[in-house]
């Protein structure tokens, strides 16, 4: 080798070394197909110039960055995610995807570099979709149109989406594309970035992308979704996710946990929406007070009662014993059903245990409150037979007030036969023998009893037709003397 040739080789080597050295501190060299986040340096009439992180700046067609209305949504200093589609020592060409008409060489370059290409989904066909890319027909299997299961293929028809070429044969006459590979590639990159920057407890914004019976899936990074369980959508009780959120809505979420999914590279991300909201139980002061009457919605039934939503996220319980004064309630469904609007009285609030006790019957009123004035002893009443027991007959005087006609008083009647024939639903006229409002008890007696008959049920004996005279002289507060007292009184009279 001559000295001149040696010098030439040394000069070339030095130039190459100098060129590589010029990239020092400018980031890793870029290759065709790389996806980068480039910062906008300037926006020209037709081109946008970007900082690629290397010594060589990038350039992109301005039309590619315009929004659907033809406006430029970016400004100088903003970062944009783009692909390297070609590069020279003086220029790096960037693009969101290959589009427009292209030759076979461009298709092969896109396939080899894994570059995304714009594809217009023309129609469904057997096993997948017919997609037009760069003026040519391509096929996308239905399993490759998305990373999730496709329930309705027609929803993709007419859309322009990005694909990567997975097969290119017969000089472009047989082209197979996939969108799923692109989504999973972006998801993997987003997952790695997410794991590096986000931890449980962090809050971030996401977009609701789909709803299921058990929750809402939220995209928190390009191609990366987390799931908000229906119980974490709101403090208010939510039966279905669409009651709280809708597809396309941007919501604030809190990261609860991140763990590996079933498939390699897949991550299971649990999110909560309600934990980004204020807890309604911490702000009940002034909104709910014990003793007040409020209106709420029945949200759930249990064997022991009904839960009523008073405020979003704040439920109270109406125990089955607090449902009615007027009837015996065995199941809450006998009185209310989910969705019913009801008026209740707040009996007790315990914010520490997050419990509120409610009463449905107190809101309607207690029929026993005025019983002392309405059913004084000696008052003639007409009621309906409710049921017969071995010790007597229960008679309903009005809704919520049931009295007892003891068996002993029926036996003391001038004519007891009609009482033996009474059955449920029959109407009967009697007289109030005794009232104990505090114990919610009323004892009844026939209108006519035999002369000298004793009241084994705790009342007084009366002669036939004497109930009116008794009513005038009876004292409401006077208690019955009982069997022993009556016998002593009779003996005392006989002795006189």
C-alpha positions as CSV (number, residue, x, y, z in Angstrom):
1,X,0.0,0.0,0.0
2,X,1.4,3.4,-1.0
3,X,1.8,6.2,1.5
4,X,-0.9,8.2,-0.4
5,X,-3.4,5.3,0.0
6,X,-2.4,4.9,3.6
7,X,-3.0,8.6,4.2
8,X,-6.4,8.5,2.5
9,X,-7.5,5.5,4.6
10,X,-6.4,7.3,7.8
11,X,-8.3,10.4,6.7
12,X,-11.5,8.4,6.1
13,X,-11.2,6.6,9.4
14,X,-10.6,9.9,11.1
15,X,-13.6,11.4,9.4
16,X,-15.8,8.5,10.5
17,X,-14.5,8.7,14.0
18,X,-15.1,12.4,14.1
19,X,-18.7,11.9,12.7
20,X,-19.5,9.3,15.4
21,X,-17.9,11.6,18.0
22,X,-20.1,14.4,17.0
23,X,-23.1,12.4,18.3
24,X,-21.5,12.0,21.7
25,X,-23.9,13.3,24.4
26,X,-26.7,13.6,21.8
27,X,-28.5,10.3,22.7
28,X,-28.6,6.9,21.0
29,X,-28.3,6.8,17.2
30,X,-31.7,6.4,15.6
31,X,-32.8,3.7,13.1
32,X,-35.6,3.6,10.6
33,X,-38.7,2.3,12.4
34,X,-37.8,3.8,15.8
35,X,-40.6,5.6,17.6
36,X,-39.4,8.8,19.4
37,X,-40.8,11.7,21.3
38,X,-39.5,14.7,19.4
39,X,-39.8,18.4,20.6
40,X,-41.0,20.9,18.1
41,X,-38.4,23.5,17.3
42,X,-40.3,25.5,14.7
43,X,-43.4,25.3,12.6
44,X,-43.1,26.4,9.0
45,X,-45.6,26.8,6.2
46,X,-45.4,23.1,5.1
47,X,-43.0,21.4,7.4
48,X,-42.4,21.1,11.2
49,X,-38.9,20.9,12.5
50,X,-38.2,18.8,15.6
51,X,-35.4,18.1,18.0
52,X,-34.8,14.3,17.8
53,X,-32.3,14.2,20.7
54,X,-29.4,13.6,18.3
55,X,-27.2,16.0,16.4
56,X,-29.4,15.8,13.4
57,X,-32.8,17.5,13.6
58,X,-36.0,15.9,12.3
59,X,-38.6,17.1,9.8
60,X,-42.3,16.1,9.4
61,X,-45.0,17.0,7.0
62,X,-47.1,19.7,8.7
63,X,-50.3,18.2,7.2
64,X,-49.7,15.0,9.2
65,X,-50.0,16.9,12.5
66,X,-53.2,18.8,11.8
67,X,-56.3,17.8,13.7
68,X,-59.6,16.8,12.1
69,X,-60.6,20.4,11.6
70,X,-57.4,21.3,9.8
71,X,-55.9,23.2,12.7
72,X,-52.4,22.8,14.2
73,X,-53.0,21.6,17.8
74,X,-49.3,21.9,18.7
75,X,-47.0,24.8,19.4
76,X,-43.2,25.2,19.7
77,X,-41.9,23.4,22.7
78,X,-44.6,20.6,22.5
79,X,-43.5,17.0,22.2
80,X,-44.9,14.7,19.5
81,X,-44.6,10.9,19.2
82,X,-43.4,10.1,15.6
83,X,-41.7,7.3,13.7
84,X,-38.4,7.5,11.9
85,X,-39.2,6.6,8.3
86,X,-35.8,7.6,6.7
87,X,-32.6,9.3,7.6
88,X,-29.5,10.8,6.1
89,X,-26.5,12.5,7.7
90,X,-28.2,15.8,7.4
91,X,-31.9,15.0,7.9
92,X,-34.2,12.6,9.7
93,X,-37.7,12.3,8.2
94,X,-40.4,11.7,10.8
95,X,-44.0,10.6,10.3
96,X,-47.0,9.3,12.3
97,X,-47.3,6.5,9.8
98,X,-46.7,5.8,6.1
99,X,-49.7,6.8,4.0
100,X,-50.7,7.7,0.5
101,X,-49.7,5.8,-2.7
102,X,-46.5,3.9,-2.5
103,X,-44.5,1.4,-4.5
104,X,-43.4,-2.1,-3.6
105,X,-40.1,-0.9,-2.3
106,X,-41.8,1.4,0.2
107,X,-44.0,-1.4,1.3
108,X,-41.0,-3.7,1.8
109,X,-39.2,-1.0,3.7
110,X,-42.2,-0.5,6.0
111,X,-42.5,-4.3,6.6
112,X,-38.7,-4.7,7.3
113,X,-38.6,-1.7,9.7
114,X,-42.0,-2.5,11.3
115,X,-43.3,1.0,10.4
116,X,-47.0,1.6,10.9
117,X,-49.0,2.3,7.7
118,X,-52.4,4.0,7.5
119,X,-55.1,1.6,6.4
120,X,-58.7,2.3,5.5
121,X,-61.0,-0.6,6.6
122,X,-63.2,-1.1,3.5
123,X,-65.4,-4.0,4.5
124,X,-65.7,-7.2,6.4
125,X,-64.9,-10.5,4.6
126,X,-64.5,-14.1,5.5
127,X,-62.3,-14.3,8.5
128,X,-61.5,-10.7,8.8
129,X,-61.4,-7.3,7.0
130,X,-60.4,-5.9,3.6
131,X,-58.1,-3.0,4.2
132,X,-56.7,-0.5,1.7
133,X,-53.0,0.5,2.3
134,X,-51.0,2.8,0.1
135,X,-53.4,2.1,-2.8
136,X,-53.3,-1.7,-2.5
137,X,-55.7,-4.2,-1.0
138,X,-54.6,-6.0,2.2
139,X,-56.2,-8.5,4.5
140,X,-56.4,-8.2,8.3
141,X,-57.6,-11.3,10.2
142,X,-60.4,-10.5,12.7
143,X,-58.2,-11.6,15.6
144,X,-55.6,-9.0,14.5
145,X,-57.8,-5.9,14.2
146,X,-57.6,-5.2,18.0
147,X,-56.0,-6.5,21.1
148,X,-59.3,-7.3,22.6
149,X,-62.1,-9.7,21.6
150,X,-64.1,-8.3,18.7
151,X,-67.8,-8.6,19.4
152,X,-69.0,-6.4,16.5
153,X,-66.8,-6.4,13.4
154,X,-68.9,-3.8,11.7
155,X,-67.8,-1.1,14.1
156,X,-64.4,-1.0,12.4
157,X,-65.6,-0.6,8.9
158,X,-65.1,2.9,7.4
159,X,-62.3,3.8,9.9
160,X,-58.7,4.7,9.0
161,X,-56.4,2.9,11.5
162,X,-52.7,2.2,11.7
163,X,-51.4,-1.3,10.9
164,X,-48.0,-3.0,10.4
165,X,-47.3,-5.4,7.5
166,X,-46.9,-9.0,8.7
167,X,-46.8,-10.6,5.2
168,X,-45.8,-9.3,1.8
169,X,-45.8,-11.8,-1.0
170,X,-46.3,-12.2,-4.8
171,X,-44.9,-8.7,-5.4
172,X,-47.6,-7.0,-3.3
173,X,-50.6,-9.0,-4.4
174,X,-50.8,-10.9,-1.1
175,X,-50.5,-8.5,1.8
176,X,-51.5,-9.3,5.4
177,X,-51.6,-6.6,8.1
178,X,-52.0,-6.6,11.8
179,X,-53.1,-3.8,14.1
180,X,-52.9,-6.0,17.2
181,X,-49.1,-6.2,17.0
182,X,-48.9,-2.5,16.9
183,X,-51.2,-2.1,19.9
184,X,-49.3,-4.6,21.9
185,X,-46.0,-3.0,20.9
186,X,-47.2,0.4,22.1
187,X,-48.8,-1.2,25.2
188,X,-45.5,-2.8,26.1
189,X,-43.6,0.5,25.7
190,X,-46.3,2.3,27.7
191,X,-46.2,-0.4,30.4
192,X,-42.5,-0.1,30.8
193,X,-42.8,3.7,31.1
194,X,-45.7,3.4,33.4
195,X,-44.0,1.0,35.8
196,X,-41.0,3.2,35.8
197,X,-42.9,6.4,36.7
198,X,-46.1,5.3,38.5
199,X,-46.7,3.5,41.8
200,X,-49.8,2.5,43.8
201,X,-51.3,5.5,45.4
202,X,-50.6,7.8,42.5
203,X,-53.5,9.7,40.8
204,X,-53.8,10.3,37.1
205,X,-56.3,11.1,34.3
206,X,-57.5,8.4,32.0
207,X,-60.2,7.9,29.3
208,X,-63.0,5.4,29.7
209,X,-62.7,3.0,26.7
210,X,-65.2,0.3,27.4
211,X,-67.7,-0.9,30.0
212,X,-68.5,-4.4,31.3
213,X,-71.0,-5.7,33.9
214,X,-68.3,-5.6,36.5
215,X,-66.5,-2.3,35.9
216,X,-65.0,0.2,33.5
217,X,-61.7,-0.1,31.5
218,X,-59.7,3.1,31.5
219,X,-56.8,3.9,29.1
220,X,-54.2,5.6,31.3
221,X,-51.4,5.5,28.7
222,X,-51.4,4.8,24.9
223,X,-52.4,1.1,24.6
224,X,-52.4,0.6,28.4
225,X,-55.6,0.0,30.2
226,X,-56.6,-0.4,33.9
227,X,-59.8,-1.5,35.4
228,X,-62.1,0.3,37.8
229,X,-64.4,-2.2,39.5
230,X,-68.0,-1.2,39.8
231,X,-67.6,-0.9,43.6
232,X,-64.8,1.7,43.1
233,X,-66.6,4.0,40.6
234,X,-68.4,6.1,43.1
235,X,-69.3,6.4,46.8
236,X,-73.0,6.3,45.6
237,X,-74.3,2.8,45.1
238,X,-73.8,1.8,41.4
239,X,-75.6,-1.2,40.0
240,X,-74.2,-0.8,36.4
241,X,-71.0,1.1,35.3
242,X,-73.0,3.3,32.9
243,X,-74.8,4.8,35.8
244,X,-71.5,6.5,36.8
245,X,-69.3,6.9,33.7
246,X,-69.6,6.8,29.9
247,X,-67.3,5.7,27.1
248,X,-65.0,8.5,26.0
249,X,-65.2,10.4,29.3
250,X,-62.0,11.5,31.0
251,X,-61.9,10.7,34.7
252,X,-59.5,11.0,37.6
253,X,-58.3,7.6,39.0
254,X,-56.1,6.3,41.7
255,X,-53.7,3.4,41.1
256,X,-54.6,0.6,43.6
257,X,-52.2,-2.1,42.4
258,X,-50.1,-3.4,39.5
259,X,-49.5,-7.1,39.0
260,X,-48.5,-9.4,36.1
261,X,-51.4,-10.6,33.9
262,X,-52.1,-14.1,32.5
263,X,-50.1,-13.5,29.3
264,X,-46.4,-12.7,29.1
265,X,-45.9,-8.9,29.2
266,X,-49.5,-8.2,30.2
267,X,-50.1,-6.2,33.3
268,X,-53.2,-6.2,35.5
269,X,-53.8,-2.6,36.8
270,X,-56.4,-1.9,39.4
271,X,-57.8,1.6,39.6
272,X,-60.3,3.5,41.8
273,X,-62.3,6.5,40.9
274,X,-64.1,7.1,44.2
275,X,-60.9,7.3,46.1
276,X,-60.1,10.5,44.2
277,X,-63.4,12.0,45.5
278,X,-64.2,13.4,49.0
279,X,-65.9,10.9,51.3
280,X,-69.5,12.0,51.9
281,X,-69.5,10.5,55.4
282,X,-66.9,13.1,56.4
283,X,-69.3,16.0,55.6
284,X,-72.6,15.0,57.1
285,X,-72.8,17.9,59.5
286,X,-75.7,20.2,58.6
287,X,-77.0,17.8,55.9
288,X,-78.6,15.2,58.1
289,X,-79.9,15.5,61.7
290,X,-81.4,13.0,64.1
291,X,-85.2,13.3,64.4
292,X,-85.7,15.0,61.0
293,X,-87.9,13.6,58.3
294,X,-86.1,13.1,54.9
295,X,-86.8,11.5,51.6
296,X,-84.5,8.8,50.1
297,X,-84.4,5.9,47.6
298,X,-84.5,2.2,48.5
299,X,-81.3,0.8,47.0
300,X,-81.1,-2.7,48.5
301,X,-83.1,-5.2,50.5
302,X,-81.8,-7.6,53.1
303,X,-83.7,-10.2,55.3
304,X,-83.5,-7.8,58.2
305,X,-84.4,-4.5,56.5
306,X,-84.1,-2.1,53.6
307,X,-81.1,0.2,52.8
308,X,-82.1,3.7,51.8
309,X,-79.8,6.2,50.1
310,X,-80.1,9.6,51.7
311,X,-77.2,11.3,50.0
312,X,-74.9,10.0,47.2
313,X,-72.8,7.4,49.0
314,X,-74.7,7.6,52.3
315,X,-77.1,4.9,53.1
316,X,-79.3,4.3,56.1
317,X,-81.1,1.2,57.3
318,X,-84.8,0.8,58.0
319,X,-84.9,-2.3,60.2
320,X,-87.9,-4.6,59.5
321,X,-89.3,-3.7,62.9
322,X,-89.3,0.0,61.9
323,X,-91.4,-0.5,58.8
324,X,-95.0,-0.3,59.9
325,X,-97.2,0.4,62.8
326,X,-100.2,-0.9,61.0
327,X,-99.1,-4.4,60.0
328,X,-96.8,-7.1,61.1
329,X,-93.9,-7.2,58.5
330,X,-92.0,-10.5,57.9
331,X,-90.0,-9.4,54.9
332,X,-89.0,-5.9,53.7
333,X,-90.4,-6.7,50.3
334,X,-93.9,-6.6,51.7
335,X,-93.5,-2.9,52.2
336,X,-90.9,-1.5,49.8
337,X,-88.9,-2.5,46.7
338,X,-85.5,-1.3,45.3
339,X,-86.0,2.0,43.5
340,X,-88.9,3.2,45.6
341,X,-88.9,6.8,46.9
342,X,-89.7,6.7,50.7
343,X,-90.0,9.2,53.5
344,X,-88.2,8.2,56.7
345,X,-87.3,9.6,60.1
346,X,-83.6,9.6,61.1
347,X,-83.5,7.9,64.5
348,X,-79.7,7.7,65.0
349,X,-76.5,8.8,63.2
350,X,-73.2,7.1,64.0
351,X,-70.5,8.5,61.7
352,X,-67.7,6.5,63.3
353,X,-69.4,3.2,62.4
354,X,-70.9,4.8,59.3
355,X,-74.4,3.7,60.3
356,X,-77.7,5.6,60.2
357,X,-80.9,4.1,61.7
358,X,-84.1,5.0,60.0
359,X,-87.8,4.5,60.7
360,X,-90.5,4.3,58.0
361,X,-93.3,3.9,60.5
362,X,-92.4,7.0,62.5
363,X,-92.7,9.0,59.3
364,X,-96.2,7.7,58.8
365,X,-97.2,8.3,62.4
366,X,-98.1,6.1,65.4
367,X,-101.8,5.2,65.6
368,X,-101.4,4.5,69.3
369,X,-100.5,8.1,70.0
370,X,-104.2,9.1,70.2
371,X,-105.6,5.8,71.5
372,X,-106.1,7.1,75.1
373,X,-108.6,9.6,73.9
374,X,-110.3,7.4,71.3
375,X,-110.6,4.1,73.3
376,X,-111.5,5.0,76.9
377,X,-113.0,2.0,78.9
378,X,-116.7,1.8,78.2
379,X,-116.4,3.0,74.6
380,X,-118.4,1.0,72.0
381,X,-116.3,0.0,69.1
382,X,-116.7,-2.0,65.8
383,X,-113.8,-4.0,64.5
384,X,-112.8,-6.8,62.2
385,X,-111.8,-10.3,63.4
386,X,-108.1,-10.8,62.6
387,X,-107.6,-14.2,64.0
388,X,-108.8,-16.7,66.7
389,X,-106.5,-18.2,69.3
390,X,-107.2,-20.6,72.2
391,X,-107.3,-17.6,74.7
392,X,-109.5,-15.3,72.7
393,X,-110.1,-13.4,69.5
394,X,-107.9,-10.6,68.1
395,X,-110.0,-7.8,66.6
396,X,-108.6,-5.0,64.4
397,X,-110.1,-1.7,65.4
398,X,-108.1,0.4,62.9
399,X,-104.9,-0.1,60.9
400,X,-102.2,-0.6,63.5
401,X,-104.5,-1.1,66.5
402,X,-105.6,-4.6,67.4
403,X,-107.4,-5.5,70.6
404,X,-108.2,-8.8,72.3
405,X,-111.6,-10.2,73.2
406,X,-110.7,-12.8,75.9
407,X,-112.3,-16.2,75.9
408,X,-113.5,-15.6,79.5
409,X,-115.5,-12.5,78.4
410,X,-117.1,-14.4,75.5
411,X,-118.2,-17.0,78.0
412,X,-119.7,-14.3,80.2
413,X,-121.9,-12.9,77.4
414,X,-125.7,-13.2,77.7
415,X,-125.6,-15.1,74.4
416,X,-122.0,-16.5,73.7
417,X,-123.0,-18.5,70.6
418,X,-122.5,-15.7,68.1
419,X,-118.8,-15.4,69.3
420,X,-118.2,-19.1,68.7
421,X,-119.3,-18.6,65.1
422,X,-117.0,-15.6,64.4
423,X,-114.3,-16.1,61.8
424,X,-111.5,-14.0,60.2
425,X,-112.9,-11.0,58.4
426,X,-116.2,-10.8,60.3
427,X,-117.3,-7.5,61.7
428,X,-118.1,-7.4,65.4
429,X,-119.3,-4.7,67.8
430,X,-117.9,-4.7,71.4
431,X,-117.1,-2.4,74.3
432,X,-113.6,-1.4,75.5
433,X,-113.0,-3.2,78.8
434,X,-109.5,-2.0,79.5
435,X,-106.9,0.2,77.8
436,X,-103.1,0.2,78.5
437,X,-101.7,2.5,75.8
438,X,-98.1,2.3,77.0
439,X,-98.2,-1.5,76.5
440,X,-100.2,-1.2,73.3
441,X,-103.0,-3.4,74.7
442,X,-106.8,-3.1,74.6
443,X,-109.1,-5.6,76.2
444,X,-112.7,-5.9,74.8
445,X,-115.9,-7.3,76.2
446,X,-119.3,-8.2,74.8
447,X,-122.0,-5.5,75.0
448,X,-124.1,-7.6,77.3
449,X,-122.8,-10.0,80.0
450,X,-124.7,-12.1,82.5
451,X,-125.6,-10.6,85.8
452,X,-122.8,-11.2,88.4
453,X,-120.4,-12.7,85.8
454,X,-116.8,-12.2,86.8
455,X,-114.1,-10.9,84.5
456,X,-111.5,-13.6,84.4
457,X,-109.6,-11.6,81.8
458,X,-109.0,-8.7,84.1
459,X,-112.1,-6.6,83.5
460,X,-115.3,-5.9,85.4
461,X,-118.6,-7.9,85.6
462,X,-121.6,-6.1,84.1
463,X,-125.3,-6.9,84.1
464,X,-127.2,-7.3,80.8
465,X,-127.7,-4.0,79.0
466,X,-125.6,-2.1,81.6
467,X,-122.6,-1.0,79.4
468,X,-123.9,2.6,78.9
469,X,-124.2,3.2,82.7
470,X,-120.8,1.7,83.1
471,X,-119.4,4.0,80.4
472,X,-120.6,7.1,82.4
473,X,-119.1,6.0,85.7
474,X,-115.9,4.4,84.5
475,X,-112.6,6.1,85.2
476,X,-110.0,5.9,82.4
477,X,-107.1,5.5,84.8
478,X,-108.9,2.9,87.1
479,X,-107.4,-0.6,86.8
480,X,-109.5,-3.7,87.0
481,X,-109.8,-5.3,90.5
482,X,-109.3,-8.9,89.3
483,X,-111.1,-12.0,90.2
484,X,-110.1,-12.1,93.9
485,X,-111.0,-8.4,94.4
486,X,-114.5,-9.0,92.9
487,X,-115.2,-12.0,95.1
488,X,-114.1,-10.0,98.2
489,X,-116.4,-7.2,97.2
490,X,-119.4,-9.5,96.7
491,X,-118.7,-11.2,100.0
492,X,-118.6,-7.8,101.7
493,X,-121.9,-6.8,100.2
494,X,-123.6,-10.1,101.2
495,X,-122.4,-9.6,104.8
496,X,-124.0,-6.1,104.9
